[in-house]
Amino acid sequence: MPSLGLQTDLMFSRYSGVVEDVGRYVVITTPSNPNYYFGNYLLLKTPPQAGQWTDLELDFARYVGAPPRIKHFAFQWRVSGEEDGADMSGFMQRGYEYMECAVLTAKQSELLRPQKVNVDVDVRTLQSEEDWRVWYELELQERDVDQPKEEYVAFLQGVRDMYRSMIVAGRGDWFGAFQQGELVGSVGLFFDERIGRFQNVLTKSSHRSRGICHTLVHAVAKAGFDRADILVMVADENYHAARIYESLGFQPRERQASLCRRNEGGSQSNGESGEKTSRPG
């Protein structure tokens, strides 16, 4: 697949779920985690058209699933230049959230030292059960307020188990920024041959604007080039974190878009904290 963003998305899907090309779509399912919205979705080969929701929803139910097991609709595709300004108003009126994300990449020669460094944080991998416990609590605490806790807990437990399994298999690692022993930021970095993909950059809300994100991402990227020729970030174009990544030398190379809606009539955010492609909704 030509898109580095979508290619590295599928790295996680292939590890924990099933990826199947059915002609019009690539179908992604994660049977072990039905609450993982972007582990259970249709990857569209062409952008959706106005008024197409009925066909898409029927195909989603056919290929991905329906309530009570699957409680959402989710679609993703690559954005090309001629699609700028595509009208998604009809989908949004039906309760969908539309998001465009920038795919940013950097090579080792492009990585820049952070202008804002927090010298009080210690960046290291999560190592103990206690490390993972506090990671889980931080993720739960910082979730989008619109995300129902019960569904989010099920999602979070599933992706935690996936990440830990990938780490044991030597596919990557999870890093924390610790300040006086407290976890105040975290990020994952996983590898598909010589490509590295960041996952879920998160800074504790009470510790933002202190250079923690700059310090954490730079340290992890620097270490990541031992295994990768190129590193990939996917971030909401309208979220301030994308500017942080650009200040470190990551450059936007392409875009991808998504539509997501809860299948019970209400919308649920599919945004992530700066770079969350493990998004539950």
Backbone as CSV, one residue per row, in Angstrom:
resi,resn,N_x,N_y,N_z,CA_x,CA_y,CA_z,C_x,C_y,C_z
1,MET,0.848,-1.188,0.000,0.000,0.000,0.000,0.889,1.247,0.000
2,PRO,0.630,2.222,-0.863,1.542,3.341,-1.017,1.574,4.286,0.167
3,SER,0.531,4.337,0.971,0.470,5.275,2.082,1.230,4.743,3.295
4,LEU,2.221,5.501,3.769,2.944,5.080,4.969,2.045,5.106,6.197
5,GLY,1.111,6.055,6.233,0.198,6.110,7.362,-0.669,4.868,7.439
6,LEU,-1.319,4.530,6.332,-2.191,3.364,6.321,-1.392,2.066,6.414
7,GLN,-0.230,2.032,5.791,0.614,0.839,5.858,0.985,0.518,7.299
8,THR,1.348,1.536,8.056,1.742,1.279,9.443,0.527,1.086,10.345
9,ASP,-0.629,1.645,9.987,-1.862,1.287,10.700,-2.073,-0.224,10.630
10,LEU,-1.888,-0.771,9.437,-2.171,-2.186,9.222,-1.153,-3.093,9.903
11,MET,0.001,-2.547,10.286,0.959,-3.346,11.044,0.314,-3.885,12.320
12,PHE,-0.447,-3.030,13.011,-1.095,-3.444,14.252,-2.285,-4.348,13.971
13,SER,-3.017,-4.032,12.909,-4.182,-4.841,12.566,-3.775,-6.268,12.200
14,ARG,-2.692,-6.404,11.462,-2.250,-7.740,11.068,-1.728,-8.524,12.269
15,TYR,-1.171,-7.826,13.224,-0.638,-8.522,14.390,-1.751,-9.069,15.275
16,SER,-2.783,-8.263,15.511,-3.795,-8.657,16.496,-5.132,-9.043,15.881
17,GLY,-5.272,-8.853,14.572,-6.563,-9.112,13.961,-6.436,-9.710,12.573
18,VAL,-7.405,-9.359,11.727,-7.492,-9.919,10.379,-7.619,-8.775,9.381
19,VAL,-6.843,-8.826,8.316,-6.896,-7.845,7.231,-7.224,-8.601,5.948
20,GLU,-8.344,-8.232,5.306,-8.791,-8.960,4.118,-9.234,-7.978,3.040
21,ASP,-8.675,-8.127,1.855,-9.075,-7.319,0.704,-10.254,-7.998,0.025
22,VAL,-11.401,-7.290,-0.001,-12.608,-7.873,-0.596,-13.002,-7.166,-1.889
23,GLY,-12.074,-6.416,-2.451,-12.340,-5.736,-3.724,-12.587,-4.261,-3.527
24,ARG,-13.794,-3.896,-3.109,-14.117,-2.477,-2.904,-13.439,-1.910,-1.670
25,TYR,-13.168,-2.784,-0.693,-12.625,-2.345,0.583,-11.513,-3.290,1.024
26,VAL,-10.738,-2.805,1.989,-9.939,-3.688,2.823,-10.656,-3.747,4.165
27,VAL,-10.978,-4.945,4.606,-11.739,-5.144,5.838,-10.769,-5.450,6.973
28,ILE,-10.860,-4.656,8.037,-10.007,-4.841,9.202,-10.894,-5.232,10.376
29,THR,-10.601,-6.366,10.990,-11.344,-6.801,12.163,-10.378,-7.258,13.250
30,THR,-10.758,-7.001,14.486,-10.000,-7.454,15.646,-10.970,-8.204,16.551
31,PRO,-11.141,-9.497,16.328,-12.154,-10.253,17.068,-12.003,-10.176,18.584
32,SER,-10.767,-10.053,19.058,-10.547,-10.021,20.503,-10.900,-8.686,21.137
33,ASN,-11.148,-7.657,20.326,-11.390,-6.316,20.877,-12.420,-5.577,20.025
34,PRO,-13.705,-5.923,20.162,-14.740,-5.271,19.343,-14.913,-3.794,19.650
35,ASN,-14.413,-3.312,20.789,-14.501,-1.893,21.134,-13.367,-1.063,20.547
36,TYR,-12.469,-1.691,19.825,-11.345,-1.017,19.162,-11.881,-0.522,17.826
37,TYR,-12.319,0.736,17.796,-13.006,1.258,16.618,-12.159,1.138,15.365
38,PHE,-10.894,1.578,15.460,-10.047,1.506,14.278,-9.182,0.253,14.288
39,GLY,-9.705,-0.776,14.946,-9.281,-2.148,14.744,-10.395,-2.935,14.092
40,ASN,-11.552,-2.275,13.910,-12.721,-2.872,13.269,-13.329,-1.811,12.362
41,TYR,-12.898,-1.794,11.110,-13.330,-0.732,10.194,-13.170,-1.166,8.752
42,LEU,-13.715,-0.357,7.854,-13.514,-0.552,6.424,-12.516,0.483,5.922
43,LEU,-11.463,0.020,5.300,-10.509,0.897,4.630,-10.987,1.069,3.202
44,LEU,-11.396,2.289,2.863,-11.987,2.567,1.554,-10.893,2.833,0.521
45,LYS,-11.096,2.320,-0.664,-10.130,2.548,-1.737,-10.407,3.849,-2.479
46,THR,-11.624,4.361,-2.334,-11.966,5.688,-2.852,-12.752,6.416,-1.769
47,PRO,-12.698,7.736,-1.729,-13.403,8.476,-0.683,-14.911,8.265,-0.758
48,PRO,-15.604,8.343,0.365,-17.066,8.200,0.338,-17.714,9.375,-0.373
49,GLN,-18.839,9.108,-0.985,-19.575,10.143,-1.693,-20.802,10.548,-0.892
50,ALA,-21.261,11.760,-1.124,-22.457,12.247,-0.435,-23.617,11.287,-0.680
51,GLY,-24.325,10.954,0.382,-25.476,10.079,0.281,-25.147,8.595,0.242
52,GLN,-23.873,8.246,0.419,-23.448,6.848,0.297,-23.574,6.075,1.609
53,TRP,-24.045,6.732,2.669,-23.987,6.113,3.989,-24.770,4.811,4.084
54,THR,-25.886,4.712,3.401,-26.680,3.480,3.513,-25.889,2.281,3.011
55,ASP,-25.300,2.398,1.824,-24.503,1.300,1.281,-23.307,0.989,2.172
56,LEU,-22.636,2.027,2.649,-21.464,1.811,3.498,-21.850,1.116,4.794
57,GLU,-22.946,1.539,5.391,-23.354,0.934,6.656,-23.788,-0.513,6.472
58,LEU,-24.455,-0.804,5.371,-24.832,-2.190,5.090,-23.588,-3.056,4.870
59,ASP,-22.613,-2.525,4.129,-21.390,-3.282,3.899,-20.584,-3.435,5.189
60,PHE,-20.605,-2.404,6.025,-19.909,-2.495,7.306,-20.500,-3.629,8.142
61,ALA,-21.834,-3.664,8.225,-22.495,-4.723,8.988,-22.172,-6.095,8.408
62,ARG,-22.103,-6.177,7.089,-21.816,-7.457,6.429,-20.401,-7.938,6.700
63,TYR,-19.433,-7.039,6.575,-18.040,-7.450,6.642,-17.418,-7.324,8.041
64,VAL,-17.843,-6.324,8.797,-17.218,-6.062,10.097,-18.097,-6.564,11.238
65,GLY,-19.382,-6.183,11.220,-20.275,-6.653,12.266,-21.295,-5.606,12.642
66,ALA,-22.161,-5.996,13.554,-23.281,-5.149,13.976,-23.546,-5.399,15.455
67,PRO,-24.403,-4.567,16.086,-24.761,-4.804,17.483,-25.368,-6.200,17.647
68,PRO,-25.195,-6.816,18.812,-24.640,-6.200,20.031,-23.112,-6.231,20.110
69,ARG,-22.450,-6.987,19.210,-21.003,-7.106,19.326,-20.280,-5.844,18.853
70,ILE,-20.606,-5.355,17.682,-19.957,-4.174,17.118,-20.924,-3.000,17.244
71,LYS,-20.530,-1.977,17.989,-21.442,-0.882,18.318,-21.024,0.431,17.653
72,HIS,-20.403,0.332,16.494,-19.943,1.552,15.827,-19.894,1.310,14.324
73,PHE,-19.739,2.399,13.586,-19.343,2.380,12.184,-18.025,3.135,12.087
74,ALA,-17.086,2.647,11.303,-15.818,3.355,11.122,-15.282,3.096,9.720
75,PHE,-14.846,4.176,9.075,-14.325,4.123,7.710,-13.079,5.011,7.644
76,GLN,-12.117,4.593,6.868,-10.879,5.361,6.728,-10.411,5.293,5.281
77,TRP,-9.712,6.341,4.838,-9.190,6.367,3.470,-8.063,7.381,3.371
78,ARG,-7.296,7.261,2.300,-6.233,8.225,2.032,-6.820,9.432,1.316
79,VAL,-6.362,10.610,1.665,-6.824,11.853,1.051,-5.805,12.279,0.005
80,SER,-6.281,12.538,-1.194,-5.410,13.098,-2.225,-5.759,14.565,-2.411
81,GLY,-4.888,15.293,-3.096,-5.041,16.737,-3.193,-6.364,17.176,-3.773
82,GLU,-6.864,16.430,-4.767,-8.093,16.869,-5.423,-9.317,16.678,-4.539
83,GLU,-9.154,16.016,-3.381,-10.303,15.801,-2.496,-10.457,16.907,-1.465
84,ASP,-9.603,17.913,-1.475,-9.728,19.010,-0.530,-11.128,19.588,-0.589
85,GLY,-11.705,19.804,0.584,-13.020,20.414,0.641,-14.155,19.449,0.369
86,ALA,-13.901,18.141,0.434,-14.958,17.156,0.210,-16.089,17.379,1.205
87,ASP,-17.309,17.255,0.719,-18.481,17.547,1.541,-18.865,16.324,2.366
88,MET,-18.627,16.390,3.656,-18.980,15.313,4.572,-20.164,15.708,5.448
89,SER,-20.839,16.808,5.089,-21.904,17.336,5.941,-23.034,16.331,6.142
90,GLY,-23.363,15.564,5.096,-24.430,14.590,5.227,-24.102,13.525,6.260
91,PHE,-22.860,13.049,6.242,-22.445,12.072,7.244,-22.469,12.685,8.645
92,MET,-21.997,13.908,8.759,-21.937,14.553,10.069,-23.340,14.793,10.622
93,GLN,-24.298,15.087,9.742,-25.678,15.252,10.195,-26.255,13.941,10.722
94,ARG,-25.692,12.829,10.283,-26.128,11.524,10.775,-25.388,11.119,12.048
95,GLY,-24.574,12.019,12.581,-23.884,11.732,13.831,-22.455,11.269,13.680
96,TYR,-21.937,11.276,12.449,-20.545,10.880,12.248,-19.599,11.987,12.662
97,GLU,-18.440,11.597,13.162,-17.342,12.540,13.338,-16.364,12.345,12.186
98,TYR,-16.046,13.452,11.525,-15.096,13.430,10.413,-13.778,13.993,10.893
99,MET,-12.698,13.311,10.577,-11.376,13.771,10.989,-10.385,13.599,9.857
100,GLU,-9.555,14.604,9.658,-8.418,14.474,8.758,-7.144,14.505,9.589
101,CYS,-6.260,13.585,9.300,-4.995,13.483,10.015,-3.832,13.687,9.053
102,ALA,-2.812,14.320,9.548,-1.575,14.467,8.786,-0.674,13.277,9.079
103,VAL,-0.059,12.743,8.045,0.955,11.707,8.197,2.306,12.406,8.095
104,LEU,3.030,12.418,9.193,4.319,13.100,9.249,5.431,12.067,9.339
105,THR,6.536,12.323,8.653,7.661,11.393,8.676,8.957,12.160,8.889
106,ALA,9.957,11.423,9.358,11.299,12.000,9.519,12.335,10.921,9.295
107,LYS,13.426,11.306,8.654,14.626,10.473,8.581,15.610,10.968,9.639
108,GLN,16.606,10.167,9.912,17.545,10.524,10.974,18.198,11.876,10.715
109,SER,18.531,12.153,9.459,19.192,13.410,9.121,18.275,14.616,9.301
110,GLU,16.960,14.376,9.395,15.992,15.465,9.517,15.612,15.762,10.959
111,LEU,15.964,14.872,11.883,15.575,15.047,13.278,16.261,16.262,13.883
112,LEU,15.480,17.110,14.549,15.988,18.338,15.154,15.958,18.241,16.676
113,ARG,16.928,18.845,17.310,16.923,18.913,18.769,15.761,19.802,19.223
114,PRO,15.095,19.426,20.306,13.970,20.238,20.775,14.433,21.585,21.299
115,GLN,13.684,22.616,20.944,13.981,23.942,21.483,13.568,24.057,22.940
116,LYS,12.597,23.213,23.323,12.082,23.217,24.681,12.350,21.857,25.301
117,VAL,13.308,21.799,26.225,13.700,20.545,26.853,13.334,20.584,28.325
118,ASN,12.759,19.488,28.806,12.485,19.360,30.236,13.560,18.454,30.827
119,VAL,14.485,19.052,31.578,15.616,18.294,32.113,15.244,17.505,33.359
120,ASP,14.020,17.667,33.831,13.596,16.985,35.056,12.951,15.633,34.792
121,VAL,12.741,15.279,33.521,12.091,14.001,33.244,13.121,12.954,32.839
122,ASP,12.836,11.737,33.245,13.644,10.578,32.889,12.841,9.763,31.883
123,VAL,13.371,9.588,30.684,12.696,8.818,29.645,13.254,7.401,29.646
124,ARG,12.376,6.435,29.836,12.784,5.024,29.834,11.606,4.152,29.414
125,THR,11.895,2.900,29.102,10.831,1.975,28.722,10.030,1.562,29.959
126,LEU,8.773,1.210,29.730,7.972,0.607,30.796,8.489,-0.805,31.022
127,GLN,8.756,-1.133,32.273,9.434,-2.396,32.545,8.670,-3.312,33.488
128,SER,8.010,-2.749,34.474,7.412,-3.557,35.525,5.890,-3.557,35.421
129,GLU,5.259,-4.445,36.184,3.801,-4.441,36.263,3.299,-3.113,36.815
130,GLU,4.058,-2.524,37.745,3.661,-1.230,38.296,3.718,-0.140,37.231
131,ASP,4.740,-0.181,36.377,4.813,0.777,35.268,3.561,0.681,34.406
132,TRP,3.178,-0.543,34.069,2.005,-0.708,33.215,0.719,-0.353,33.947
133,ARG,0.677,-0.541,35.239,-0.510,-0.150,36.003,-0.705,1.361,35.951
134,VAL,0.369,2.119,36.163,0.227,3.575,36.157,-0.011,4.090,34.741
135,TRP,0.543,3.396,33.727,0.231,3.749,32.331,-1.262,3.602,32.085
136,TYR,-1.833,2.486,32.517,-3.254,2.222,32.330,-4.098,3.296,33.011
137,GLU,-3.738,3.643,34.229,-4.489,4.656,34.972,-4.393,6.018,34.301
138,LEU,-3.223,6.348,33.763,-3.062,7.633,33.075,-3.903,7.668,31.803
139,GLU,-3.880,6.596,31.028,-4.691,6.535,29.814,-6.177,6.669,30.143
140,LEU,-6.612,6.003,31.190,-8.014,6.055,31.585,-8.391,7.453,32.053
141,GLN,-7.515,8.056,32.800,-7.757,9.397,33.324,-7.829,10.441,32.215
142,GLU,-7.018,10.286,31.183,-6.907,11.300,30.143,-7.790,11.013,28.921
143,ARG,-8.670,10.035,29.016,-9.527,9.709,27.880,-10.466,10.868,27.582
144,ASP,-10.980,10.899,26.357,-11.970,11.891,25.959,-13.196,11.765,26.866
145,VAL,-13.712,12.886,27.337,-14.837,12.859,28.280,-16.093,12.267,27.651
146,ASP,-16.174,12.241,26.308,-17.347,11.693,25.636,-17.306,10.174,25.515
147,GLN,-16.205,9.569,25.895,-16.071,8.137,25.728,-16.624,7.398,26.944
148,PRO,-17.650,6.575,26.766,-18.207,5.814,27.896,-17.123,4.976,28.567
149,LYS,-17.039,5.051,29.889,-15.945,4.407,30.601,-15.924,2.906,30.386
150,GLU,-17.090,2.253,30.421,-17.122,0.800,30.306,-16.552,0.339,28.967
151,GLU,-16.953,1.008,27.876,-16.434,0.641,26.559,-14.951,0.977,26.456
152,TYR,-14.562,2.112,27.016,-13.160,2.510,26.921,-12.265,1.548,27.686
153,VAL,-12.724,1.087,28.851,-11.946,0.126,29.629,-11.711,-1.147,28.826
154,ALA,-12.769,-1.649,28.166,-12.625,-2.860,27.356,-11.637,-2.638,26.212
155,PHE,-11.751,-1.478,25.543,-10.804,-1.134,24.481,-9.379,-1.061,25.014
156,LEU,-9.198,-0.345,26.119,-7.863,-0.089,26.646,-7.189,-1.379,27.091
157,GLN,-7.927,-2.259,27.721,-7.354,-3.538,28.124,-6.903,-4.336,26.909
158,GLY,-7.693,-4.271,25.847,-7.338,-5.003,24.637,-6.083,-4.483,23.969
159,VAL,-5.972,-3.163,23.828,-4.778,-2.633,23.158,-3.549,-2.755,24.059
160,ARG,-3.743,-2.648,25.373,-2.611,-2.872,26.287,-2.044,-4.272,26.078
161,ASP,-2.917,-5.262,26.016,-2.452,-6.631,25.824,-1.769,-6.795,24.460
162,MET,-2.297,-6.122,23.425,-1.669,-6.189,22.110,-0.271,-5.582,22.152
163,TYR,-0.151,-4.384,22.721,1.156,-3.734,22.770,2.163,-4.572,23.553
164,ARG,1.738,-5.110,24.682,2.668,-5.893,25.499,3.097,-7.165,24.763
165,SER,2.179,-7.758,24.029,2.531,-8.934,23.242,3.520,-8.581,22.136
166,MET,3.318,-7.440,21.489,4.237,-7.008,20.441,5.622,-6.715,21.014
167,ILE,5.653,-6.163,22.210,6.937,-5.873,22.854,7.685,-7.169,23.148
168,VAL,6.979,-8.165,23.690,7.597,-9.464,23.965,8.127,-10.095,22.677
169,ALA,7.403,-9.872,21.576,7.813,-10.418,20.277,8.934,-9.616,19.623
170,GLY,9.399,-8.556,20.277,10.497,-7.760,19.744,10.102,-6.777,18.674
171,ARG,8.793,-6.415,18.623,8.303,-5.529,17.574,8.373,-4.052,17.955
172,GLY,8.721,-3.730,19.194,8.788,-2.339,19.600,8.855,-2.209,21.098
173,ASP,8.537,-1.010,21.591,8.593,-0.754,23.030,7.672,0.382,23.379
174,TRP,7.375,0.496,24.685,6.600,1.626,25.186,7.473,2.410,26.152
175,PHE,7.445,3.726,25.993,8.321,4.597,26.756,7.497,5.518,27.652
176,GLY,8.052,5.799,28.809,7.420,6.739,29.717,8.354,7.883,30.046
177,ALA,7.765,9.054,30.299,8.503,10.195,30.833,8.147,10.271,32.316
178,PHE,9.131,10.073,33.168,8.912,10.033,34.607,9.525,11.275,35.252
179,GLN,8.749,11.898,36.112,9.238,13.061,36.851,9.098,12.758,38.335
180,GLN,10.244,12.654,38.989,10.281,12.272,40.404,9.463,11.000,40.645
181,GLY,9.605,10.048,39.731,8.944,8.760,39.856,7.522,8.718,39.335
182,GLU,6.947,9.868,38.980,5.567,9.915,38.494,5.549,9.854,36.968
183,LEU,4.688,8.999,36.408,4.533,8.936,34.954,3.739,10.144,34.484
184,VAL,4.377,11.004,33.687,3.724,12.229,33.224,3.585,12.277,31.705
185,GLY,4.077,11.267,31.033,3.938,11.196,29.581,4.331,9.817,29.097
186,SER,3.807,9.437,27.927,4.177,8.127,27.390,3.963,8.094,25.889
187,VAL,4.631,7.134,25.244,4.488,6.937,23.802,5.011,5.550,23.449
188,GLY,4.387,4.934,22.443,4.897,3.678,21.917,5.608,3.896,20.599
189,LEU,6.550,3.021,20.286,7.216,3.027,18.987,7.401,1.579,18.555
190,PHE,6.814,1.243,17.393,6.829,-0.132,16.894,7.354,-0.143,15.464
191,PHE,7.812,-1.325,15.040,8.573,-1.397,13.800,8.017,-2.445,12.842
192,ASP,8.016,-2.074,11.578,7.692,-2.971,10.469,8.880,-2.912,9.528
193,GLU,9.759,-3.892,9.645,11.047,-3.874,8.950,11.784,-2.575,9.315
194,ARG,12.077,-1.707,8.346,12.871,-0.500,8.653,12.001,0.754,8.773
195,ILE,10.726,0.556,9.059,9.815,1.678,9.288,9.366,1.651,10.743
196,GLY,9.442,2.787,11.426,8.971,2.885,12.801,7.707,3.718,12.871
197,ARG,6.779,3.297,13.689,5.503,4.010,13.825,5.250,4.346,15.297
198,PHE,5.065,5.638,15.549,4.702,6.090,16.892,3.238,5.774,17.165
199,GLN,2.949,5.505,18.450,1.596,5.246,18.886,1.292,6.062,20.151
200,ASN,0.188,6.806,20.082,-0.442,7.370,21.254,0.485,8.233,22.109
201,VAL,0.934,9.333,21.570,1.704,10.292,22.351,0.769,10.955,23.365
202,LEU,1.115,10.882,24.634,0.248,11.401,25.683,1.067,12.114,26.742
203,THR,0.634,13.314,27.111,1.204,14.039,28.240,0.095,14.274,29.260
204,LYS,0.383,14.038,30.494,-0.597,14.262,31.556,-1.064,15.709,31.506
205,SER,-2.376,15.921,31.563,-2.933,17.261,31.356,-2.382,18.278,32.345
206,SER,-2.079,17.857,33.558,-1.558,18.784,34.569,-0.101,19.160,34.328
207,HIS,0.548,18.493,33.358,1.976,18.729,33.119,2.248,19.191,31.691
208,ARG,1.245,19.676,30.997,1.455,20.104,29.626,2.106,21.481,29.556
209,SER,2.655,21.795,28.386,3.351,23.068,28.136,4.608,23.199,28.990
210,ARG,5.229,22.077,29.307,6.476,22.094,30.075,7.629,21.447,29.308
211,GLY,7.428,21.195,28.041,8.479,20.594,27.236,8.583,19.081,27.366
212,ILE,7.631,18.456,28.049,7.699,17.008,28.255,7.515,16.266,26.942
213,CYS,6.527,16.683,26.135,6.290,16.020,24.859,7.492,16.157,23.933
214,HIS,8.051,17.367,23.818,9.237,17.577,22.986,10.367,16.638,23.423
215,THR,10.612,16.605,24.731,11.719,15.817,25.274,11.507,14.339,25.040
216,LEU,10.287,13.867,25.293,9.968,12.449,25.154,10.076,11.994,23.702
217,VAL,9.415,12.702,22.794,9.397,12.272,21.393,10.800,12.311,20.799
218,HIS,11.559,13.345,21.110,12.922,13.432,20.562,13.775,12.275,21.059
219,ALA,13.704,11.959,22.345,14.517,10.878,22.897,14.140,9.532,22.280
220,VAL,12.842,9.297,22.119,12.390,8.029,21.560,12.735,7.947,20.077
221,ALA,12.577,9.044,19.341,12.933,9.052,17.922,14.422,8.792,17.732
222,LYS,15.229,9.434,18.540,16.678,9.256,18.433,17.052,7.791,18.628
223,ALA,16.440,7.144,19.613,16.701,5.719,19.846,16.128,4.871,18.714
224,GLY,14.984,5.305,18.155,14.313,4.521,17.132,15.093,4.394,15.852
225,PHE,15.949,5.360,15.567,16.718,5.284,14.320,17.782,4.200,14.365
226,ASP,17.976,3.560,15.504,18.839,2.383,15.540,18.204,1.219,14.784
227,ARG,16.847,1.260,14.656,16.140,0.160,14.005,15.424,0.576,12.727
228,ALA,15.266,1.872,12.503,14.434,2.327,11.387,15.158,3.353,10.533
229,ASP,14.810,3.366,9.252,15.301,4.393,8.343,14.370,5.592,8.303
230,ILE,13.109,5.372,8.659,12.116,6.439,8.647,11.130,6.195,9.782
231,LEU,10.704,7.274,10.415,9.733,7.206,11.496,8.460,7.923,11.064
232,VAL,7.323,7.385,11.483,6.017,7.867,11.042,5.175,8.284,12.237
233,MET,4.535,9.442,12.106,3.548,9.949,13.054,2.239,10.168,12.308
234,VAL,1.101,9.930,12.951,-0.193,10.302,12.391,-0.895,11.146,13.440
235,ALA,-1.242,12.387,13.090,-1.791,13.315,14.068,-2.918,14.130,13.465
236,ASP,-3.906,14.415,14.279,-5.006,15.295,13.896,-4.428,16.617,13.400
237,GLU,-4.814,17.000,12.182,-4.268,18.239,11.601,-4.591,19.466,12.439
238,ASN,-5.676,19.413,13.198,-6.095,20.581,13.974,-5.633,20.531,15.421
239,TYR,-4.829,19.531,15.772,-4.368,19.382,17.149,-2.964,19.956,17.266
240,HIS,-2.706,20.646,18.374,-1.440,21.376,18.501,-0.220,20.465,18.477
241,ALA,-0.375,19.182,18.819,0.776,18.287,18.870,1.459,18.164,17.516
242,ALA,0.707,18.282,16.427,1.328,18.185,15.108,2.419,19.237,14.950
243,ARG,2.196,20.406,15.530,3.216,21.460,15.444,4.457,21.098,16.264
244,ILE,4.249,20.384,17.364,5.389,19.923,18.155,6.246,18.976,17.328
245,TYR,5.609,18.042,16.632,6.357,17.082,15.834,7.109,17.783,14.703
246,GLU,6.477,18.778,14.100,7.153,19.518,13.033,8.372,20.250,13.577
247,SER,8.290,20.751,14.805,9.440,21.453,15.390,10.609,20.511,15.632
248,LEU,10.339,19.199,15.648,11.396,18.210,15.844,11.901,17.630,14.522
249,GLY,11.388,18.140,13.417,11.874,17.726,12.108,10.938,16.822,11.340
250,PHE,9.816,16.421,11.943,8.829,15.637,11.211,8.085,16.553,10.243
251,GLN,7.878,16.068,9.025,7.216,16.869,8.010,5.965,16.156,7.497
252,PRO,4.874,16.892,7.290,3.667,16.268,6.733,3.897,15.850,5.293
253,ARG,3.609,14.587,5.004,3.841,14.033,3.668,2.541,13.643,2.966
254,GLU,1.529,13.314,3.722,0.258,12.862,3.145,-0.822,13.060,4.199
255,ARG,-2.050,12.768,3.803,-3.177,12.886,4.737,-4.068,11.658,4.622
256,GLN,-4.726,11.363,5.715,-5.740,10.326,5.697,-6.942,10.829,6.490
257,ALA,-8.102,10.297,6.148,-9.334,10.793,6.746,-10.155,9.628,7.265
258,SER,-11.082,9.954,8.171,-11.920,8.916,8.738,-13.286,9.472,9.092
259,LEU,-14.257,8.564,9.102,-15.593,8.828,9.607,-15.903,7.768,10.656
260,CYS,-16.480,8.202,11.773,-16.773,7.256,12.836,-18.058,7.670,13.546
261,ARG,-18.881,6.689,13.882,-20.122,6.960,14.608,-20.498,5.743,15.433
262,ARG,-20.994,5.992,16.630,-21.544,4.905,17.416,-22.804,4.397,16.729
263,ASN,-22.983,3.099,16.746,-24.078,2.464,16.029,-25.379,2.494,16.811
264,GLU,-25.406,3.235,17.912,-26.612,3.351,18.716,-27.185,4.762,18.623
265,GLY,-26.714,5.517,17.599,-27.307,6.823,17.341,-26.494,8.004,17.786
266,GLY,-25.496,7.815,18.655,-24.713,8.942,19.142,-23.314,8.902,18.589
267,SER,-22.678,10.057,18.492,-21.315,10.103,17.994,-20.345,9.936,19.148
268,GLN,-19.158,9.478,18.829,-18.112,9.331,19.826,-16.809,9.744,19.189
269,SER,-16.011,10.488,19.917,-14.789,11.039,19.350,-13.859,9.939,18.874
270,ASN,-13.250,10.152,17.689,-12.199,9.237,17.267,-10.855,9.937,17.314
271,GLY,-10.773,11.016,18.071,-9.516,11.726,18.215,-8.622,11.049,19.221
272,GLU,-7.354,11.337,19.152,-6.418,10.778,20.084,-5.516,11.880,20.583
273,SER,-4.831,11.616,21.680,-4.062,12.659,22.330,-2.801,12.944,21.543
274,GLY,-2.965,13.724,20.492,-1.828,14.116,19.674,-1.543,13.111,18.587
275,GLU,-1.373,11.846,18.921,-1.034,10.856,17.899,-1.586,9.524,18.386
276,LYS,-2.881,9.343,18.350,-3.480,8.127,18.896,-4.174,7.356,17.782
277,THR,-3.422,6.484,17.113,-4.068,5.680,16.101,-4.571,4.381,16.667
278,SER,-4.431,4.211,17.950,-5.077,3.080,18.599,-6.446,3.528,19.065
279,ARG,-7.068,4.430,18.359,-8.248,5.104,18.867,-9.445,4.172,18.999
280,PRO,-10.166,4.273,20.103,-11.341,3.452,20.292,-12.556,4.042,19.649
281,GLY,-12.521,5.330,19.357,-13.697,5.917,18.769,-13.549,7.387,18.573
